[in-house]
Every structure is written in structure tokens, then in C-alpha cells.
Amino acid sequence: MDTVYTSKRIFLNSASLPAEVFPGGIVVSAHDGKVTRVLPSWAAVERYLKDNEGEFEHFDFGNLMLMPGLIDTHVHINEPGRTEWEGFHTATKAAAAGGFTTICDMPLNSIPPTTTVANLRTKVNAARGKIFVDVAFWGGLVPDNLPELRRLIAAGVFGFKCFLCPSGVEEFPHVTEEQVMEAARLLEGTGAVLAFHAEVECQRLQSVGPRPLDPHKYRSFLQTRPDTMEQQAIELVAKVAQQHDVRAHIVHLSTARALPTIRAARALGARLTVETCHHYLSLAAEDVPDAHTEYKCCPPIRGRTNREQLWRAVQARDIDLIVSDHSPSTPQLKLLTDGKRRGNFLEAWGGISSLQLGLPLFWTGCRRYGLSLQETVRLLCTEPARLSGLDHRKSRLDVGYDGDICVWDPEGTVTVTEDMLEFQHKATPYLNRTLQGVVHATVLRGSLIYQRTDVPAFGPPLGSILLDGPKSEVQREELSKSSTLAAGSISAEELEDDDIDL
């Protein structure tokens, strides 16, 4: 039975209809979860309900806003290997509660990392039956896996992340400029994204002048990750993007000082995109309390002036998309538990948990900086879909697109408390903050997977594994190398399946 979702406020983000909010409905097929019809007025809704009585299931959301399900392309799900940090079940449940219908898993912090086809198979098998939303996968670029890159594309990853400085985990070493250039050459013409954690190594400061740094002061940590680390790395990324015909992407931009380099590279024709994160737009170094290591991340949260400059770059469209960089760990690794090392910014694990909170965090800032609903959907949905190669099926409520819907109240407010958070560990800088924008329901391919009630209601984990990467030409190339694939490699049938059974 098909499902009809109606509301007095719908924003389709359609490629063919005006970009405006209207009363109407969306019909989603029970067969494949695709949008089959848009009802562009309340009169059209009433006619449809009358003419098709008894042939559909109907959900009316009154005056709540219906818009495309959100997409977060930067999420660390550390299963298998470090599932105690965050697993598929908890991460995707948090995503559903935040109005997200698709997330993209980063290749590191799990054991094994997603740096080979065999490791991708392990990761996919760990996700099966646990995911509440659709999940796509990044591959990883490390010094010894260049021969695996094209095979990973053929298997369906949409891009590769690399580090230009130590990642923090030994399973995912950083790469040199020479290795980056070789990878960029290999990826030319594939359509795959080459994404950079854009910091280079610098001498770790332990003192300023004759006095050692106080590890419990946030400013001490900030001094160890200066803007120049990012600036120098982004100069290298710009060089790569100008010398090779490859889709280059800068993840989690934190310093506004690098924006001129980004603009100059684009002006010269570089295919260069950039994201920033909710914490860089919502938080400021001056406001970080002593010993509160839940604020630590790399690159670091910088000062208020820098934050204002990032917002101006968002307004000017110098920044393409906004993501969470949800990078959780245990309270013990964050040094939030009792002990001599508690609150030590220099030693705590870096990473901020915020996956569930992306929409209200950003919308709260939008109200202050004058960004519209249309811009919010572009930054949290349209551009993430384009980056991940899912824009042929996600980010719009058009006929033929997935029936993914975020239902929310733009005027409502919510105070962040531990009991509302679905991700595994509740340590986050946003506790007790009151934010504007409340998610009330989430629909994945026509199925209601989350409803906000006194006790939040979740449907079964209906998420799909998305391996829709830019694989067709590379796939044929890889298959043509041998009529018999080596033992341990994926089969021809598996390579041809978009939703893959690795």
C-alpha cells in the first residue's frame, strides 16, 4: 500500500518546481520507496484522498515542515574494532532522530580501516541488520594501498579520505605529498573524490617561553594546532587540484585564513570543494571552559572572529556544505573520568559528538545570520548528495527520487539533555543548550523510522547499504583485467549490484 504524507508546509527542493513552501502532499510507492506523485496544493490533496480512498496509508503532519531527508557525509562509525566508541546501531539511530536519512561513514577508527576491498567487505557485514538510515562509505588513502584505490571504486566507495598529518590511530597512517600526487593521478577520470584532513605536522609545543603549557587550559591546546598547519596543508590541496583533474575536497575547514587560497584555486579552474562543521560555526575558543575536553577536536575550534568569518564564507557560498564530523570516543579516552589526567587537553582524544543535533545547531545560526530554509537544505542536503554521488536519488522530493523526508518545526525550541541523545556516549559540548528547530519525524524511502513522542518511537532498522559510487567505467576496467578474479576479491555479480552483498 502506497503512503501519502501531507502538511500545510512542504519544501520539495525540486529541480522543476518553484523553490517555495506550499500546502500539499507527497505520495511514496510501497514497491520501491520512490516518490510517485507530488500533490502541489491542498485542493490536489483533497482530490487525491477522495479518488483513491482505501488505497493508501495517510500521515498528516498539520503545520510541521516537510522537506528532503538530510545527509551527513562526515560520520565516524567505529564498528568493527572500536564499537565501544560508536557502532552502526547507535549512530544511525541518532541520525534518524535528527532528521538524517543518509550518512557517509569515514574509513578510519574502525579495525580494519576501509582501505581494501576485503576491509570494505568486513565493514559492510558489520553494518547488516543494524542501520536505521542509509549508509554510504568512504574509502581510505594510506601509504601502501594505492593499488587498491580503483578496486575500491569498482566496489562502490565514492571517494577517499587521507591525512596529511598523523591521524591518531596506527591503522591509518598519513600520506606524503608524493603519495597524494600519485593517488590523484590514479583517480583522474574516475569521478571519485579525494578528501583531505588538511593539517600538516608541526613541532608540538609544550611550553611558551620559560613556562610550560597548562594542559587543562584550552588555549594551551590551541597553541599546539596553529592556523598555519591548516593553511600550509590547504596550499598543498590547492596544488593537487590544479595539477590533476580530480575532485578534491577539504574536510572540516576550521580556519578562515585559508579561504583566499581556496578562492584562488577555484578561480584557476580547480575542482575543489570545502566543508565546515557545526562546532566551528556554533562554538568559539573564548567560551571553552577549562578541563572540558568534550570540546577538543582537530582542527581546533578557533576564536569568535574566525567564527564570524566562516559564517560570512557560508553566506558567500565559499563553503559548500555543513557536516557534523561526528567523531565519538569513550569518556575514558576523552579524559572526562576521574583521575590525574582528567581534563588534559593535550592528551585527550579529539572529536565532537553532534550527529543528531545538526539541523537545530545550524538553523539556530541561520536565524542569526539571515540564511533561508532554501540555503539550509542546500548546505545540509543538496551539496552533501552531490559530493557523495547520490544526487540522482537523494536530496529532492521529486518523482523518481527516494521518499526520504525530514519532518520538523522551524519555530520550536529544544534544550539538549543526555536522555534525548541516541548516540552511544553523551559527552557533547551542546548539553543544556537551547536550540531552535525540532525534528518530529523521519521517513526513509516511504517508511516512518522515527517519531518524536514522550518516549521516542523508532521503526525497525530499515537502512540500506549504498555503494552507488562512480564505479561503472572503473568496474569494467577492473573486470576486464582477468576473466577469473583472484580469490578474496569481489565477484562480477557483486560488482554489478548497486546495493551490494559483499
C-alpha positions as CSV (number, residue, x, y, z in Angstrom):
1,M,0.0,0.0,0.0
2,D,1.4,3.4,-1.0
3,T,1.8,6.1,1.6
4,V,0.7,9.8,1.4
5,Y,2.4,12.4,3.6
6,T,0.6,15.7,3.8
7,S,1.3,19.1,5.5
8,K,0.4,22.7,5.3
9,R,4.1,23.4,4.8
10,I,6.2,21.4,2.2
11,F,9.6,22.3,0.7
12,L,10.4,19.9,-2.1
13,N,13.8,21.2,-3.1
14,S,12.6,20.3,-6.6
15,A,14.6,20.8,-9.8
16,S,11.5,21.7,-11.7
17,L,9.1,23.4,-9.3
18,P,9.5,26.8,-7.6
19,A,11.7,26.9,-4.5
20,E,8.9,27.8,-2.1
21,V,6.9,26.4,0.8
22,F,3.3,25.2,-0.1
23,P,0.5,23.1,1.4
24,G,0.2,19.7,-0.3
25,G,1.3,16.1,-0.2
26,I,3.9,13.5,-1.3
27,V,2.9,10.0,-2.5
28,V,5.5,7.3,-2.0
29,S,5.4,3.9,-3.6
30,A,5.2,0.9,-1.3
31,H,7.1,-1.1,-4.0
32,D,10.4,0.8,-4.2
33,G,10.1,3.7,-1.8
34,K,10.3,6.3,-4.6
35,V,8.2,9.4,-4.8
36,T,5.5,8.7,-7.4
37,R,3.5,11.9,-7.2
38,V,3.6,15.4,-5.8
39,L,0.3,17.0,-4.8
40,P,1.1,20.7,-5.3
41,S,-1.9,22.2,-3.4
42,W,-4.4,21.4,-0.7
43,A,-7.1,21.1,-3.3
44,A,-5.0,18.4,-5.0
45,V,-4.6,16.6,-1.7
46,E,-8.3,16.5,-1.1
47,R,-9.0,15.2,-4.7
48,Y,-6.3,12.5,-4.3
49,L,-7.7,11.4,-1.0
50,K,-11.2,11.2,-2.3
51,D,-10.3,9.5,-5.6
52,N,-8.1,6.8,-4.0
53,E,-9.9,6.1,-0.8
54,G,-8.7,2.9,0.8
55,E,-5.7,2.5,-1.4
56,F,-3.1,4.2,0.7
57,E,-1.8,4.9,4.2
58,H,-2.1,8.6,5.1
59,F,0.0,10.6,7.6
60,D,-0.9,14.3,8.0
61,F,1.6,16.4,9.9
62,G,-0.5,19.5,10.2
63,N,1.6,22.7,10.1
64,L,5.0,20.9,10.6
65,M,7.6,21.4,7.8
66,L,8.2,18.5,5.4
67,M,11.5,18.7,3.4
68,P,14.0,16.2,2.0
69,G,15.8,13.9,4.4
70,L,19.2,15.3,5.5
71,I,22.5,13.9,4.5
72,D,25.7,13.9,6.6
73,T,28.8,13.0,4.6
74,H,31.3,13.0,7.6
75,V,30.4,10.5,10.3
76,H,32.8,8.2,12.1
77,I,31.2,4.8,12.9
78,N,33.9,2.8,14.6
79,E,32.5,-0.7,14.1
80,P,34.1,-3.2,13.9
81,G,37.1,-2.9,16.2
82,R,36.2,0.1,18.2
83,T,32.4,-0.4,18.6
84,E,32.6,0.7,22.2
85,W,33.3,4.2,20.8
86,E,30.3,4.2,18.4
87,G,28.5,1.5,16.4
88,F,26.2,1.3,13.5
89,H,23.1,0.8,15.6
90,T,23.6,3.8,17.9
91,A,25.0,6.2,15.2
92,T,22.2,5.6,12.7
93,K,19.5,5.7,15.4
94,A,20.9,9.2,16.3
95,A,20.9,10.2,12.7
96,A,17.2,9.1,12.3
97,A,16.3,11.2,15.4
98,G,18.0,14.2,13.8
99,G,16.1,14.1,10.5
100,F,19.0,12.5,8.6
101,T,18.2,9.7,6.2
102,T,21.7,9.1,4.7
103,I,25.1,9.3,6.3
104,C,28.6,8.5,4.9
105,D,30.9,6.5,7.0
106,M,34.5,7.6,7.3
107,P,37.2,5.0,6.7
108,L,39.2,5.2,9.9
109,N,38.9,4.4,13.6
110,S,37.4,1.0,12.8
111,I,39.6,-2.1,12.8
112,P,40.2,-2.8,10.0
113,P,40.0,0.6,8.3
114,T,38.3,0.8,4.9
115,T,41.5,0.7,2.8
116,T,41.0,-2.5,0.9
117,V,38.1,-4.3,-0.7
118,A,38.4,-7.0,1.9
119,N,38.2,-4.5,4.6
120,L,35.2,-2.9,3.0
121,R,33.5,-6.3,3.0
122,T,34.2,-6.6,6.7
123,K,32.7,-3.1,7.4
124,V,29.6,-3.8,5.3
125,N,29.0,-7.1,7.0
126,A,29.2,-5.4,10.4
127,A,26.5,-3.0,9.4
128,R,24.0,-5.5,8.2
129,G,20.7,-5.5,10.0
130,K,21.7,-2.7,12.3
131,I,21.2,0.5,10.4
132,F,18.2,2.8,10.7
133,V,19.2,5.1,7.8
134,D,21.0,4.5,4.5
135,V,24.8,4.4,4.8
136,A,27.4,5.1,2.1
137,F,31.1,4.6,2.5
138,W,34.3,6.5,2.1
139,G,37.5,4.6,1.3
140,G,40.8,5.5,2.8
141,L,44.1,6.5,1.2
142,V,47.2,5.3,3.1
143,P,50.8,4.9,2.0
144,D,50.5,1.3,1.0
145,N,47.1,0.9,-0.7
146,L,47.5,2.8,-4.0
147,P,46.8,-0.5,-5.9
148,E,43.5,-0.9,-4.1
149,L,42.0,2.5,-5.0
150,R,40.4,1.6,-8.3
151,R,39.2,-1.7,-7.0
152,L,37.5,0.2,-4.1
153,I,35.8,2.5,-6.6
154,A,34.6,-0.6,-8.5
155,A,33.2,-1.9,-5.2
156,G,31.2,1.3,-4.7
157,V,33.0,3.7,-2.4
158,F,32.5,7.3,-3.7
159,G,35.8,8.8,-2.6
160,F,38.9,8.5,-0.4
161,K,40.0,10.4,2.7
162,C,43.6,10.9,3.6
163,F,45.5,12.6,6.3
164,L,48.4,15.0,5.8
165,C,49.4,14.6,9.4
166,P,49.2,11.7,11.9
167,S,45.6,10.5,12.2
168,G,45.8,9.4,15.8
169,V,45.4,5.7,15.1
170,E,48.2,3.5,13.8
171,E,46.0,1.6,11.4
172,F,45.6,4.7,9.3
173,P,49.0,6.4,8.6
174,H,49.2,9.8,6.9
175,V,50.5,10.2,3.3
176,T,53.3,12.3,1.8
177,E,52.9,14.9,-1.0
178,E,54.4,12.4,-3.4
179,Q,51.8,9.7,-2.5
180,V,49.0,12.2,-2.8
181,M,50.1,13.2,-6.3
182,E,50.3,9.6,-7.3
183,A,46.8,8.9,-5.9
184,A,45.4,12.0,-7.7
185,R,46.9,10.7,-11.0
186,L,45.3,7.3,-10.5
187,L,41.9,8.9,-9.7
188,E,41.8,11.2,-12.7
189,G,38.7,10.4,-14.8
190,T,37.1,8.2,-12.2
191,G,34.8,10.8,-10.7
192,A,35.9,9.7,-7.2
193,V,36.5,12.4,-4.5
194,L,39.9,12.8,-2.9
195,A,39.3,14.3,0.5
196,F,41.9,15.7,2.8
197,H,42.3,16.2,6.5
198,A,44.1,19.4,5.8
199,E,46.7,19.8,8.5
200,V,50.4,19.3,8.2
201,E,52.7,18.3,11.0
202,C,54.3,21.0,13.1
203,Q,56.6,20.9,16.2
204,R,54.3,20.1,19.1
205,L,54.6,23.0,21.6
206,Q,54.9,22.1,25.3
207,S,55.9,25.5,26.5
208,V,55.8,29.1,25.7
209,G,58.9,30.9,26.8
210,P,60.2,29.6,30.2
211,R,56.8,28.3,31.4
212,P,55.2,25.0,30.4
213,L,51.7,25.0,28.9
214,D,48.9,24.2,31.3
215,P,47.2,21.2,29.8
216,H,43.9,22.0,31.4
217,K,43.6,25.3,29.5
218,Y,42.0,25.2,26.1
219,R,44.3,27.9,24.9
220,S,47.2,25.5,25.5
221,F,45.8,23.0,23.1
222,L,45.0,25.8,20.6
223,Q,48.7,26.8,20.6
224,T,49.7,23.3,19.5
225,R,47.4,23.4,16.4
226,P,48.0,26.8,14.9
227,D,46.3,28.1,11.7
228,T,49.5,27.6,9.8
229,M,49.0,23.8,10.0
230,E,45.8,24.2,8.0
231,Q,47.0,26.9,5.7
232,Q,50.1,25.0,4.5
233,A,48.0,21.8,4.0
234,I,45.4,23.6,2.0
235,E,48.0,25.2,-0.2
236,L,49.1,21.6,-1.0
237,V,45.5,20.5,-1.7
238,A,45.0,23.5,-4.0
239,K,48.2,22.5,-5.8
240,V,46.9,18.9,-6.2
241,A,43.5,20.2,-7.5
242,Q,45.2,22.5,-10.1
243,Q,47.6,19.9,-11.4
244,H,45.2,17.0,-11.7
245,D,41.7,16.6,-13.0
246,V,40.3,15.2,-9.8
247,R,37.5,16.1,-7.4
248,A,39.4,17.5,-4.4
249,H,37.6,18.1,-1.1
250,I,38.7,19.7,2.1
251,V,37.0,18.2,5.2
252,H,36.3,20.2,8.4
253,L,37.7,23.6,7.5
254,S,38.3,25.5,10.7
255,T,40.5,28.5,9.8
256,A,39.1,31.3,7.7
257,R,42.7,32.3,6.9
258,A,42.8,29.6,4.2
259,L,39.8,30.9,2.3
260,P,41.8,33.1,-0.1
261,T,43.8,30.1,-1.2
262,I,40.6,28.2,-1.8
263,R,39.1,31.0,-3.8
264,A,42.3,31.4,-5.9
265,A,42.4,27.7,-6.8
266,R,38.8,27.7,-7.8
267,A,39.3,30.8,-10.0
268,L,42.0,28.9,-11.8
269,G,39.6,26.0,-12.5
270,A,40.4,23.6,-9.7
271,R,37.6,21.2,-8.9
272,L,37.8,22.0,-5.2
273,T,35.0,21.8,-2.6
274,V,35.1,22.5,1.1
275,E,33.0,21.7,4.1
276,T,32.9,23.1,7.6
277,C,31.3,21.7,10.8
278,H,28.6,22.7,13.2
279,H,31.1,23.1,16.0
280,Y,33.2,25.7,14.1
281,L,30.0,27.7,13.4
282,S,28.4,27.3,16.9
283,L,31.4,27.4,19.3
284,A,34.3,29.7,20.0
285,A,37.6,29.2,21.7
286,E,37.0,32.0,24.2
287,D,34.0,30.1,25.5
288,V,35.6,26.7,26.1
289,P,35.8,26.0,29.9
290,D,38.9,24.8,31.5
291,A,39.3,21.0,31.5
292,H,36.2,20.4,29.4
293,T,37.8,18.1,26.8
294,E,34.5,17.3,25.2
295,Y,35.3,20.5,23.2
296,K,38.6,19.1,21.8
297,C,38.7,18.3,18.1
298,C,41.3,18.6,15.3
299,P,41.5,21.0,13.7
300,P,40.5,23.0,16.8
301,I,37.7,25.4,17.5
302,R,39.1,28.8,16.9
303,G,38.2,32.3,18.1
304,R,35.0,34.3,17.7
305,T,36.4,36.5,14.9
306,N,37.3,33.4,12.9
307,R,33.8,32.0,13.5
308,E,32.2,35.2,12.1
309,Q,34.5,34.9,9.0
310,L,33.4,31.3,8.5
311,W,29.7,32.4,8.6
312,R,30.4,35.1,6.0
313,A,32.0,32.4,3.8
314,V,28.9,30.3,4.2
315,Q,26.8,33.2,3.1
316,A,29.1,33.9,0.2
317,R,29.0,30.2,-0.9
318,D,32.7,29.8,-0.4
319,I,31.8,26.9,1.8
320,D,29.9,24.2,0.0
321,L,28.3,22.1,2.8
322,I,28.0,21.7,6.5
323,V,28.6,18.4,8.3
324,S,28.9,17.0,11.8
325,D,32.3,15.3,11.8
326,H,30.7,13.1,14.4
327,S,33.8,11.6,16.0
328,P,32.9,10.0,19.3
329,S,35.1,8.0,21.7
330,T,34.7,6.7,25.2
331,P,34.7,9.1,28.2
332,Q,37.9,7.5,29.3
333,L,39.7,8.4,26.1
334,K,38.3,11.9,26.3
335,L,39.8,12.1,29.8
336,L,36.4,13.0,31.3
337,T,36.5,10.4,34.1
338,D,38.2,10.8,37.5
339,G,42.0,10.6,37.6
340,K,45.2,12.7,37.4
341,R,44.8,13.1,33.6
342,R,41.1,14.3,33.8
343,G,40.6,17.4,31.6
344,N,44.0,17.3,29.9
345,F,43.5,18.9,26.5
346,L,47.0,17.9,25.3
347,E,46.4,14.2,25.8
348,A,42.6,13.7,25.4
349,W,41.2,12.1,22.2
350,G,39.9,14.7,19.8
351,G,36.4,14.5,18.4
352,I,33.0,16.0,18.9
353,S,29.7,14.2,19.1
354,S,26.8,16.0,17.4
355,L,25.3,13.8,14.7
356,Q,21.7,14.1,16.0
357,L,21.9,17.8,16.5
358,G,22.9,19.1,13.1
359,L,19.7,20.7,12.0
360,P,18.9,22.7,15.1
361,L,22.5,23.7,15.5
362,F,22.7,25.1,12.0
363,W,19.1,26.5,12.0
364,T,19.8,28.4,15.2
365,G,22.8,30.1,13.5
366,C,20.8,30.7,10.3
367,R,18.2,32.7,12.2
368,R,21.0,35.0,13.4
369,Y,22.8,35.3,10.1
370,G,19.8,35.5,7.8
371,L,20.1,32.3,5.9
372,S,16.9,30.8,4.5
373,L,15.3,27.4,4.5
374,Q,16.4,27.0,0.9
375,E,20.1,27.6,1.9
376,T,19.7,25.2,4.8
377,V,18.5,22.4,2.5
378,R,21.3,23.2,0.0
379,L,24.0,23.0,2.7
380,L,22.7,20.0,4.7
381,C,21.2,18.0,1.8
382,T,21.7,19.1,-1.8
383,E,25.5,19.6,-1.7
384,P,26.2,16.5,0.5
385,A,24.2,14.4,-2.0
386,R,26.3,15.9,-4.8
387,L,29.6,15.2,-3.0
388,S,28.7,11.6,-2.3
389,G,27.3,10.9,-5.8
390,L,23.8,10.3,-4.5
391,D,22.2,13.4,-6.1
392,H,20.4,11.1,-8.7
393,R,18.3,9.6,-5.9
394,K,18.6,11.8,-2.8
395,S,18.1,15.4,-1.7
396,R,14.9,16.1,-3.6
397,L,11.2,15.2,-3.2
398,D,10.7,14.8,-6.9
399,V,9.1,11.9,-8.8
400,G,11.6,9.1,-9.1
401,Y,13.7,10.2,-6.0
402,D,13.8,8.3,-2.7
403,G,10.9,9.2,-0.4
404,D,13.2,10.5,2.3
405,I,11.5,13.1,4.5
406,C,12.5,15.2,7.5
407,V,9.5,16.5,9.4
408,W,10.3,19.4,11.8
409,D,9.1,22.5,13.5
410,P,11.3,25.5,12.5
411,E,9.8,27.7,15.2
412,G,10.1,25.1,18.0
413,T,12.9,25.0,20.6
414,V,14.7,22.1,22.3
415,T,17.1,22.0,25.2
416,V,19.8,19.4,24.7
417,T,19.8,16.8,27.5
418,E,21.5,13.4,27.9
419,D,18.3,11.5,27.9
420,M,17.3,12.7,24.4
421,L,20.6,11.7,22.8
422,E,20.7,8.5,20.9
423,F,24.4,8.3,20.1
424,Q,26.4,6.0,22.4
425,H,28.3,8.4,24.6
426,K,26.5,11.5,25.8
427,A,29.5,13.8,26.2
428,T,29.0,16.7,23.9
429,P,29.6,20.5,24.2
430,Y,25.9,21.2,23.5
431,L,24.4,19.8,26.7
432,N,22.0,22.2,28.3
433,R,22.0,24.5,25.2
434,T,18.6,25.6,23.9
435,L,18.4,25.4,20.1
436,Q,15.8,26.4,17.6
437,G,14.3,23.7,15.3
438,V,12.8,20.5,16.5
439,V,12.7,17.3,14.4
440,H,9.3,15.5,14.9
441,A,9.6,12.6,12.4
442,T,11.9,11.0,9.8
443,V,10.8,9.0,6.8
444,L,13.2,6.7,4.9
445,R,12.0,5.6,1.4
446,G,8.4,6.0,2.5
447,S,8.7,4.2,5.9
448,L,8.3,6.1,9.1
449,I,11.5,5.3,11.0
450,Y,11.3,7.9,13.8
451,Q,8.6,9.8,15.7
452,R,9.2,12.3,18.5
453,T,7.0,11.3,21.4
454,D,7.3,11.2,25.2
455,V,9.3,8.0,24.6
456,P,10.8,8.4,21.1
457,A,9.4,5.8,18.7
458,F,11.7,4.1,16.2
459,G,10.7,1.7,13.5
460,P,12.9,-1.3,12.6
461,P,16.4,-0.7,11.2
462,L,15.4,-0.4,7.5
463,G,18.6,1.3,6.3
464,S,20.3,0.2,3.1
465,I,23.9,-0.1,2.3
466,L,24.7,2.3,-0.5
467,L,27.5,1.5,-2.8
468,D,26.5,3.8,-5.6
469,G,29.9,5.3,-6.2
470,P,31.2,6.4,-9.6
471,K,32.1,2.8,-10.5
472,S,30.8,1.9,-13.9
473,E,33.9,2.7,-16.1
474,V,36.4,1.6,-13.4
475,Q,34.3,-1.5,-12.8
476,R,34.5,-2.6,-16.4
477,E,38.2,-1.9,-16.4
478,E,38.8,-4.0,-13.3
479,L,36.7,-6.9,-14.6
480,S,38.5,-6.8,-18.0
481,K,41.9,-7.4,-16.4
482,S,41.1,-11.0,-15.8
483,S,38.2,-13.4,-16.6
484,T,38.8,-15.0,-13.3
485,L,39.0,-12.7,-10.3
486,A,41.6,-13.6,-7.7
487,A,40.5,-15.4,-4.6
488,G,39.3,-13.0,-2.0
489,S,38.3,-10.3,-4.5
490,I,34.6,-9.5,-5.1
491,S,32.8,-11.3,-7.8
492,A,31.5,-9.8,-11.1
493,E,27.9,-10.2,-9.8
494,E,28.8,-8.4,-6.6
495,L,30.4,-5.6,-8.5
496,E,27.2,-5.1,-10.6
497,D,24.9,-4.8,-7.6
498,D,24.4,-1.2,-6.6
499,D,23.3,-2.2,-3.1
500,I,25.9,-4.9,-3.0
501,D,26.2,-8.0,-1.0
502,L,29.9,-8.1,-0.4
